[in-house]
Amino acid sequence: MAARPSSHASLFSRNISGLSTAGAFRRRTQPAMTPLHKQPHRHLNIHEYQSVELFKEHGIPTPPGGVATTPEEAESVCKSLKGSDFVVKAQVLSGGRGKGTFKNGFQGGVHLCTSSLEASALASKMLGQVLVTKQSGEEGKPCNKVFVGERMYFRRETYFAILMDRESCGPVMVASPAGGMNIEEVAEKTPELIFKAPIDIEVGPTDEAVEALVKQVGFDSAETQAQAVDCYKKLYELFVKSDCTLVEINPLSETPDGQILCCDAKLNFDDNAEYRQKEIFALRDPSQEDQREVAAAEFGLNYIGLDGSIGCLVNGAGLAMATMDAIKLYGGDPANFLDMGGGANKHQVNKAFGILNSDPQVKAILVNIFGGIMRCDVIALGMIQAAQELGIKKPIVIRLEGTKVEEALSLIDESGLRMLTAGDLGEAASKAVRVVDILRMAEKAKLDVSFELPL
């Protein structure tokens, strides 16, 4: 769409002034140096072409273009456009598409071309392939669609976003005249080019605040200022009505003839609003998500993948956070946040173990259950069943406390499965960390260490 390919996502919009609740959650659950691509998402993220369709529904101006699932469709979209220059953009939910590499060796997920045949050829190299970017990690993201748009030449490129701000306890508009480029670098090197306008959610954006922001980013004629003001307001209306956590446009541009257009759209939506945003949440693309999280959600498990090597299976979000803190305290790293909730059954326990057992990143499993609504003996039965059916070979450390704990320990003893038990959380975390250390030392020395159940 734009003459200069820009990244699909911006960390700036999630990090500035501690604005995002998702960012706060990441800071609590992850080591400080966790790679970007492993940061968990707690919101719906949709593709660029889907965002463009939502913009059109709200009367927000976008460059012409369309989505294609085959090279032939890409060629057809080009023929429907007026211009002779086009841009072909891989539709994957990851930033840094333009600088990414497909696993078939093709370089770049954003390309410019000058004919419909060239667009078709580019699409053939992207569709059905996996794109690896700086944010996706080595596993990459599958590209099942491409967006084909008319290449636009701009007089001015600006940045615009709306997100929730902890500091002002409401939405905030963020804008910059330095659009179409790495906004994180702009914020770091030239923070004076970043402008913010907090919004009273009960009132909405005032004309004065929006007009001031439009002038600060450089729209200089009365006509373009009026268009930009109208665009900002419509974007805010979309933000509120659709329960967005983020609306980000980079760039929001001005053409040589003074037309304002939103390019390279990114929208996130609050997962808690799924019940009233069914049409939007129907746009979810599970192929772009962590498959462990997708599998967990199907069985009512709250799962977030992290970067460590100790798989956690816990009931209760607070206890799960404490468990991860304890692992860190003893020198380890959690591989996940997994909260089974208070009413999990044997089937859910079995599924949770299956997810952890199939994850090559997990070297040991730490079970920390406080039996209240959920009885410890139910958990024990689920663990025994999972160990027998799944053939779990990873060491398991168990700390059980609360309702039916004695019965649970008896079931484990009678099963013949030797699992490492602990009397408290500190002991459990320490044992899990030590087991992983043993495995790492063995791997380094090229020794074969096996933990089989029964041992």
Salt bridges, closest charged atoms under 4 A:
GLU48 OE2 - LYS89 NZ 2.85
GLU48 OE1 - ARG97 NH1 3.10
GLU53 OE2 - LYS56 NZ 3.79
GLU75 OE2 - LYS79 NZ 3.38
GLU157 OE1 - ARG4 NH1 2.59
GLU185 OE1 - LYS189 NZ 4.00
ASP207 OD1 - LYS233 NZ 2.23
ASP220 OD2 - ARG155 NH2 3.26
ASP220 OD2 - ARG156 NH2 3.32
ASP230 OD2 - LYS234 NZ 3.18
GLU237 OE2 - LYS241 NZ 2.94
ASP243 OD1 - ARG276 NH2 2.84
GLU254 OE2 - ARG155 NH1 2.84
GLU254 OE1 - ARG156 NE 3.08
ASP264 OD1 - LYS89 NZ 3.53
ASP264 OD1 - ARG97 NH2 3.03
ASP271 OD1 - ARG284 NH2 3.75
ASP285 OD2 - HIS47 NE2 2.81
GLU289 OE2 - ARG284 NH1 2.96
ASP290 OD2 - ARG292 NH2 2.63
GLU293 OE1 - ARG42 NH1 3.96
ASP333 OD1 - LYS328 NZ 2.89
ASP359 OD2 - ARG292 NH1 2.48
ASP377 OD2 - ARG375 NH2 2.66
GLU427 OE2 - LYS431 NZ 3.18
GLU443 OE2 - LYS363 NZ 3.85
